[in-house]
Structure formats: structure tokens, C-alpha cells
Amino acid sequence: MKKFEIRYGLGGGFGGCGDWEESNAKNEEDAYAHAHEMAIEEYEMYEGMHGLEDTCTIAEENPDWDEDEVWDEYVECRESWLNYEIKEIE
């Protein structure tokens, strides 16, 4: 296991990678996956507020879309807000 500094947050007016923690991971790929999950959790705390889209709003704005189209749009929007990075700690 390697030790990483995981930084995560939201872009725009949210300030980017403001939160951080130390994490153990097998490799960089696992560390990035953890950082991505933490950024998603940050997004989910604010979704539906401050301009962050949620699935309900997307569905209401696009009544002809099926569930998959709504989800795909939600993920694309969410990903555009996420900031995360890792740094291996020696």
C-alpha cells in the first residue's frame, strides 16, 4: 500500500480542491478513484442548489427524455464541476 494526499472539491465559485485527506491505496488508479468518489460526495451535498443540477430538474426541463438520457446528462453536468487530484506521500 502507498500513502496519498487526496484533494477534492467543486470548481466554479466553490473554490476547487479545498478539502483533503490522507489515504492508503494500492496504486495511483485506486487513489484517483477514491478522490473522484470524494468529489462526487461533495457535489451531492449541494446538488439542486447554487446552480448544481439534479436529476429531478433535468427531467422536468426535458420531459421527452427517458431515464438513461436524464442520467447521462446529470453525470456529464456533475463531472464538469468536480475537481480532484492526488499526490503520493513518501
C-alpha positions in Angstrom: 0.0 0.0 0.0 1.1 3.5 -0.7 0.0 6.7 1.1 -1.6 9.5 -0.9 -2.8 13.0 -0.2 -6.3 13.1 -1.8 -7.6 16.6 -2.7 -11.2 17.1 -3.9 -13.9 19.7 -4.2 -16.0 21.6 -6.7 -15.0 24.1 -9.3 -16.5 27.5 -10.1 -17.3 29.6 -7.1 -16.8 26.6 -4.8 -13.1 27.0 -4.7 -11.7 23.9 -6.3 -9.8 21.3 -4.3 -10.3 22.8 -0.9 -10.8 19.5 1.1 -8.1 16.9 1.5 -7.3 13.8 3.4 -4.6 11.1 3.6 -5.5 7.8 2.2 -3.8 4.4 1.6 -4.2 2.8 -1.8 -2.7 0.0 -3.9 -1.7 2.4 -6.7 -2.4 5.8 -8.3 -5.5 4.4 -10.1 -7.2 3.5 -6.8 -6.2 6.8 -5.3 -7.7 8.7 -8.2 -10.9 6.6 -7.9 -11.1 7.5 -4.2 -10.6 11.2 -4.9 -13.3 11.1 -7.6 -15.7 9.5 -5.1 -15.0 12.1 -2.5 -15.6 14.9 -5.1 -18.9 13.2 -6.1 -20.0 13.2 -2.4 -19.2 16.9 -2.2 -21.3 17.5 -5.3 -24.2 15.5 -3.9 -24.2 17.7 -0.7 -25.1 20.7 -2.9 -26.9 19.3 -5.9 -30.1 21.2 -6.7 -28.6 24.3 -5.1 -26.2 27.0 -6.3 -26.6 26.0 -10.0 -25.7 22.4 -9.5 -28.1 20.2 -11.5 -30.0 17.3 -10.0 -31.9 14.6 -11.9 -35.3 16.0 -11.0 -34.5 19.3 -12.5 -33.1 17.8 -15.7 -36.1 15.5 -16.0 -38.5 18.5 -15.6 -36.6 20.5 -18.2 -36.5 17.6 -20.7 -39.9 15.8 -20.4 -39.3 13.8 -23.5 -36.1 12.2 -22.2 -36.0 8.7 -20.8 -34.2 7.8 -17.5 -31.0 6.9 -19.3 -30.8 10.3 -21.1 -31.5 12.1 -17.8 -28.9 10.2 -16.0 -26.3 10.7 -18.8 -26.9 14.5 -18.7 -26.7 14.5 -14.9 -23.4 12.7 -14.9 -22.0 15.0 -17.6 -23.0 18.1 -15.7 -21.8 16.7 -12.4 -18.4 15.7 -13.8 -17.9 19.2 -15.2 -18.0 20.6 -11.6 -15.6 18.0 -10.0 -12.0 18.8 -9.1 -9.7 16.2 -7.6 -6.1 15.4 -7.6 -3.7 13.1 -5.7 -0.1 13.3 -4.6 1.9 10.4 -3.3 3.3 10.9 0.1 6.8 9.4 0.6 
